[in-house]
Amino acid sequence: MSVYVTKLTSSSSDSEDSADRNPLEAKKSKMGSRTDIKEPTWKLQKNKLVRIRKFKGKVFVDIRKFYERDGQMFAGLKGISISQAVWAKLLELGEDINETLNSMCI
């Protein structure tokens, strides 16, 4: 899941405007720490990564497109998280998928 933050802009410098910006800055700093890649990660392509993640106490294989902003990597919306059971089934089907793929690419 990605978090989007829009920057507030204002031509005036009221104390009310600065109070509105403080929560935004707090959210922005939290966003950076949330997206630090600490999980086991493998690179598929330039911005496509496979990660093992925990979410709500469950482990998932996350295959996702990432983008870089201000030197940090952020998860994009394009991707999939699959459970261990689905991952095991995918591996089980791997040989059949490869055979079909190879026959279609000839």
C-alpha positions as CSV (number, residue, x, y, z in Angstrom):
1,M,0.0,0.0,0.0
2,S,1.3,3.5,-0.9
3,V,0.7,6.6,1.1
4,Y,0.3,9.9,-0.9
5,V,1.0,13.2,0.8
6,T,0.2,16.5,-1.0
7,K,2.2,19.5,0.0
8,L,0.2,22.5,1.3
9,T,1.2,25.8,-0.3
10,S,0.1,29.2,0.9
11,S,1.0,32.8,-0.1
12,S,0.4,34.0,3.5
13,S,2.4,33.1,6.6
14,D,-0.4,33.0,9.2
15,S,0.2,31.1,12.4
16,E,-2.9,29.1,11.4
17,D,-1.3,28.0,8.1
18,S,1.9,26.8,10.0
19,A,-0.3,24.8,12.4
20,D,-1.9,23.1,9.4
21,R,1.5,22.1,8.0
22,N,2.9,20.6,11.2
23,P,0.8,17.4,11.0
24,L,1.8,17.1,7.3
25,E,5.5,17.2,8.2
26,A,4.9,14.5,10.9
27,K,3.1,12.3,8.4
28,K,5.9,12.8,5.9
29,S,8.6,11.7,8.3
30,K,6.6,8.7,9.3
31,M,6.1,7.8,5.7
32,G,9.8,7.7,5.1
33,S,10.4,5.3,8.0
34,R,7.6,3.0,6.9
35,T,9.1,2.4,3.5
36,D,12.7,1.7,4.6
37,I,13.4,-1.7,3.1
38,K,14.4,-4.0,6.0
39,E,12.7,-7.2,4.9
40,P,14.5,-9.8,2.8
41,T,14.5,-8.3,-0.7
42,W,15.5,-9.5,-4.2
43,K,15.7,-7.4,-7.3
44,L,13.8,-8.6,-10.4
45,Q,14.4,-5.6,-12.6
46,K,15.3,-2.0,-12.2
47,N,12.3,-1.0,-10.0
48,K,10.7,-4.4,-9.4
49,L,11.4,-6.1,-6.1
50,V,10.4,-9.3,-4.4
51,R,10.1,-9.0,-0.6
52,I,9.1,-11.2,2.3
53,R,6.8,-9.1,4.5
54,K,4.8,-9.5,7.7
55,F,1.4,-7.9,7.8
56,K,-1.0,-8.3,10.7
57,G,1.0,-11.2,11.9
58,K,1.0,-13.1,8.6
59,V,3.9,-13.6,6.2
60,F,3.5,-12.6,2.5
61,V,5.6,-12.7,-0.6
62,D,5.3,-9.2,-2.1
63,I,6.1,-8.6,-5.7
64,R,5.9,-4.9,-6.4
65,K,7.0,-2.0,-8.6
66,F,8.9,0.7,-6.6
67,Y,9.8,4.3,-7.3
68,E,12.5,6.5,-5.8
69,R,11.8,9.9,-4.3
70,D,14.4,12.0,-2.4
71,G,16.7,9.0,-2.2
72,Q,14.1,6.7,-0.6
73,M,12.3,3.8,-2.2
74,F,8.5,3.8,-2.0
75,A,6.2,0.9,-2.9
76,G,3.9,1.7,-5.9
77,L,0.4,0.5,-6.4
78,K,1.3,-2.0,-9.1
79,G,2.1,-5.3,-7.4
80,I,0.7,-8.3,-5.6
81,S,1.1,-9.8,-2.1
82,I,0.5,-13.5,-1.9
83,S,0.2,-15.8,1.2
84,Q,2.6,-18.6,1.9
85,A,0.0,-21.1,0.7
86,V,-0.5,-19.4,-2.6
87,W,3.3,-19.1,-3.0
88,A,3.7,-22.8,-2.4
89,K,1.0,-23.6,-5.0
90,L,2.7,-21.2,-7.5
91,L,6.0,-23.1,-7.0
92,E,4.2,-26.4,-7.4
93,L,2.8,-25.2,-10.7
94,G,6.1,-23.8,-11.9
95,E,7.2,-26.6,-14.1
96,D,3.8,-26.7,-15.9
97,I,3.8,-23.0,-16.3
98,N,7.4,-23.1,-17.8
99,E,6.4,-25.8,-20.3
100,T,3.4,-23.9,-21.4
101,L,5.4,-20.6,-21.6
102,N,8.1,-22.3,-23.7
103,S,5.6,-23.9,-26.1
104,M,3.9,-20.5,-26.7
105,C,7.2,-18.6,-27.3
106,I,8.4,-20.9,-30.1
